Amino acid sequence: MSYHVVAFTMAQVRQGALEFQRQLGATVDEVKDLKVYSASPFDLDERRRLKDRFGGDVVYFFNDAALHECARLGLEVPFIAEIPDAQLPRRRALVVGIPD
């Protein structure tokens, strides 16, 4: 499975870039396999590595279900890369979705 990467600067976050969380969160009951992850807030080394790799202060990883749901809802999420699940942060936080 692959994950779709989004990276936001703090300025984008302050301007409302995280609105997707509320909109996707409202559909979790309908789309049970929807998952959006970020690096654990406690893993500062990993967060720094992701910032260096993807260029944003906050980096999110959307699974295919989340990507399709963004398209269905008409959300303009600026995906910048696609990575295999093996490259997800080992310590990660579920931002949107139902825990396994």
N, C-alpha and C positions, 0 to 999 in steps of 0.2 A: 504494500500500500504506500502511496506517496502522500506527502503533506505539502500544502501550499503556504508560502511564507509571506507575511506582511510585516513591515517594519515602520514604526512611527517615531518621529522625534517628539520631544516633550512639548514643543510648540503645537504640533498637530494634535496631541492628546488634549492640551488646554483648549483647543478650538473645536473639540467634540469628535475626534476621530474614533473614539471608543463606543460611539452610538450603536455600532453593529452588535455589541454584546447584548443590549436590551432587546433589539429586534430579533436576533437569533435565539436568545433565551426564551422568548415567547413561543417559539416553535418546537422546543425540545420535546414536549409531550407528543407531538405529531411525528417528529423525525428522531426516533430514539437513538440512532447511531451517530448523530451529529456530535462532533468533538472539536473544540478549539483549545489549544494548549499554549502556555507560555513557560519560559524557564522558571524554576522555583525562585521566589523572591529572596530566598536564603542562600542561594548559590551564586555569589557575586562573581566568581571566576567565570562561570558559564554565561552569565548575563553579559559580562565584558567581552567574552569570545564571540557571542552572537552579535553584539554591537559592532565589533570589528569586522565580522563577516558580512553582515547585512546592512549596516549603516544606520540603524535606528536605535533609539534609547529603549524602546519597548518592541519586542518581536513576538509575533503570534504564529501558530501553526494550525492550519485548517485542514481537516480531513476532507475526503471527496464529498461526503454528505453535506458538510458545512459550506463547501464551495458551491455546490448545486443549490443549496438553500439561499445563499447570497444572491445568486443569479435569479432565482424564482422571485425573491422579494425585491429585486431591482436595486440591491445595495451596491454602491460603487466602492468596493474594497480594492485597494491597489496592490494586487499580488505581484511579488517581484521575483519569486523563485519557486522551484519545486524540489523537494528533497525526499529520499526514501525514509521510511520509519526508523531505520537503523541510525539515522543521523539526528533524530529528535534528542533533546536534552535528556540525560538519564534521570535527573531530578526535575520534574516538571509539575506545573499546576494546571488543573482543569479550569479553564475560564468559562466555557460554555459547554454544557452537556451533562449527562447523567453519569455519575461514577460507575465503573464496572464492578 
